[in-house]
């Protein structure tokens, strides 16, 4: 194994994407979610306490089973509330990627996060 890497054969199957390609792919993935009505924008996810039950209620009201929750910046209460719910993942707007968007059924985004996503990708 070490001999292969020293000859430069270790990364044979690795595909590098440039920044424009990554941005175009993410734009396409988000557009796909919007067209399928699987992109939900909420005013805010202000959860008073870090309780899983409260987050579960929010997601049930939004009819989002397998959800990706995108916030403008890392909100500790949202992360703690959602981390124990199966098939739910939280991410800050600057950490969003194509795989996460496509592998979750619904994308729940706060208004602030939409603004920061538009700022970068529009």
For each residue, the residues with C-beta under 8 A, 3 or more apart:
1: 4 5
2: 5 6
3: 6 7
4: 1 7 9 10
5: 1 2 8 9 10
6: 2 3
7: 3 4
8: 5 11
9: 4 5 12
10: 4 5
11: 8 14
12: 9
13:
14: 11
15:
16:
17: 21 22 25
18: 21 22
19: 22 23
20: 23 24
21: 17 18 24 25
22: 17 18 19 25 26 98
23: 19 20 26 27 120 121
24: 20 21 27 28
25: 17 21 22 28 29 98
26: 22 23 29 30 96 97 98 101 121
27: 23 24 30 31 121
28: 24 25 31 32
29: 25 26 32 33 98 101 102
30: 26 27 33 34 39 101 107 117 121
31: 27 28 34 35
32: 28 29 35 36 102
33: 29 30 36 38 39 101 106 107
34: 30 31 37 38 39
35: 31 32
36: 32 33 39
37: 34
38: 33 34 105 106 107
39: 30 33 34 36 106 107 109
40: 62 64 106 107 108 109
41: 109 110 111 114
42: 45 62 108 109 110 111
43: 110 111
44: 110 111 112
45: 42 58 69 71 75 78 108 110
46:
47: 50 51 54 55 58 77 78 81
48: 54 77
49: 54 77
50: 47 76 77 80 81
51: 47 54 55 81
52: 55 56 81 82 84 85
53: 56 57
54: 47 48 49 51 57 58 81
55: 47 51 52 58 59 78 81 82 85 88
56: 52 53 59 60 85
57: 53 54 60 61
58: 45 47 54 55 61 62
59: 55 56 62 64 65 67 85 88 108
60: 56 57 63
61: 57 58
62: 40 42 58 59 67 106 108
63: 60 106
64: 40 59 67 105 106 108
65: 59 87 105 106
66: 87 88 104 105 106
67: 59 62 64 87 88 89 104 105 106 107 108
68: 88 89 90 91 100 101 104 106 107 108
69: 45 78 82 88 89 90 91 108 109
70: 90 91 92 93 96 107 108 109 110 113 117
71: 45 74 75 78 90 91 92 93 110 112 113
72: 92 93 110 112 113 115 116
73: 92 93
74: 71 79 92
75: 45 71 78 79 90
76: 50 79 80
77: 47 48 49 50 80 81
78: 45 47 55 69 71 75 81 82 90
79: 74 75 76 82 83 90
80: 50 76 77 83
81: 47 50 51 52 54 55 77 78
82: 52 55 69 78 79 85 88 89 90
83: 79 80 90
84: 52
85: 52 55 56 59 82 88
86:
87: 65 66 67 104
88: 55 59 66 67 68 69 82 85
89: 67 68 69 82 100 104
90: 68 69 70 71 75 78 79 82 83
91: 68 69 70 71 95 96 100
92: 70 71 72 73 74 95 96 113
93: 70 71 72 73 96 109 112 113 116 117
94: 116 120
95: 91 92
96: 26 70 91 92 93 100 101 117
97: 26 100 101
98: 22 25 26 29 101 102
99: 102 103
100: 68 89 91 96 97 103 104
101: 26 29 30 33 68 96 97 98 104 107
102: 29 32 98 99
103: 99 100
104: 66 67 68 87 89 100 101 107
105: 38 64 65 66 67
106: 33 38 39 40 62 63 64 65 66 67 68
107: 30 33 38 39 40 67 68 70 101 104
108: 40 42 45 59 62 64 67 68 69 70
109: 39 40 41 42 69 70 93 113 114 117
110: 41 42 43 44 45 70 71 72 113 114
111: 41 42 43 44 114 115
112: 44 71 72 93 115 116
113: 70 71 72 92 93 109 110 116 117
114: 41 109 110 111 117 118
115: 72 111 112 118 119
116: 72 93 94 112 113 119 120
117: 30 70 93 96 109 113 114 120 121
118: 114 115 121 122
119: 115 116 122
120: 23 94 116 117
121: 23 26 27 30 117 118
122: 118 119
